Amino acid sequence: MSLLDYLLPYDFSPLTVLSYMLVMGFYGVGLIRMPDQDRPGSLRIFAFTLGVLICYAVMQTRFDYYAQYMFFVHRGQHLILHHIGPILIALSNPLPVMRFWFEKIRPGWRRALRPLGWVYQVLQQPFIALFLFVGLIYFWLWPSIHFDAMLSRELYWVMNWSMLLDGLLFWWLIFDPRPPAITSSLGYGRRMLVLAAAGVLQMFLGAWIVFSRDMVYDVYEVCGRAWPLDPEVDQLLGGMLTYIPPAMMSILGILLMLRRAMHQDGKYTNQSKQLEETAS
């Protein structure tokens, strides 16, 4: 197979391709038209672009074929859709570009979009966000549900899109750049607790898969595997991908939150001292 064959979609989805094109199009046009002082730096632009492209790659290239016929590749696919891609997008802080486009929306349309804002606020409650983030992983890895999802094209796309969208919601909640001290964003301590709980719960699931003596996901026996890999090894690698990288990302997220908290604490402390000196 040529490189082009690997880059072309295995299961072409017009909706998926159009969605990614619109995201990149709106982001690119927003960057060009927004004021220079609001435009993000090259590193943030690179992080956003990379996050979007790797999510597209695991959904609309030959990678998707291997994800449908190898359990450990499937887990790698969801690792990107639910973790790595959304983390890169959230860390890139596309908020200035989003704000630029929101200001272009007419007031009447803004009022019509308010219900979406209410739903978003509910989904961003810490317990609900954690429940959805971990619950979706458990749900789609429940053996009987996983079996049906891998054999149904419609359910398969629902599974992948739900993982991507939930990953974006969760990691934006965690890496929201707005300082909690002066905004309504979630406090750093609560963000770290959510990350710790998510990491532990994913470790339980991954360990169950790794240490299961029986084949948990026999759908890959029914459909056949893309490579001649022992089923036990495939399941072992998939279980390890379910909890080791996500746990490491939770730890990394906690470290980043600690860094932000210390930086902003020092910033507001210095500002308070300056105000006291000015007042005196």
Secondary structure, DSSP 8 states (H G I E B T S, - for coil): --HHHHHS-SS--HHHHHHHHHHHHHHHHHHHHS-GGGS--HHHHHHHHHHHHHHHHHHHSTHHHHHHH-HHHHHHHHHIIIIIHHHHHHHT--HHHHHHHHHHS-HHHHHHTHHHHHHHHHHTSHHHHHHHHHHHHHHHTSHHHHHHHHH-HHHHHHHHHHHHHHHHHHHHHHH--S-TTTSSS--HHHHHHHHHHHHHHHHHHHHHHHH-SS-S-THHHHH--SS---HHHHHHHHHHHHHHHHHHHHHHHHHHHHHHHHHHHHHHHHHHHHHHHHH-
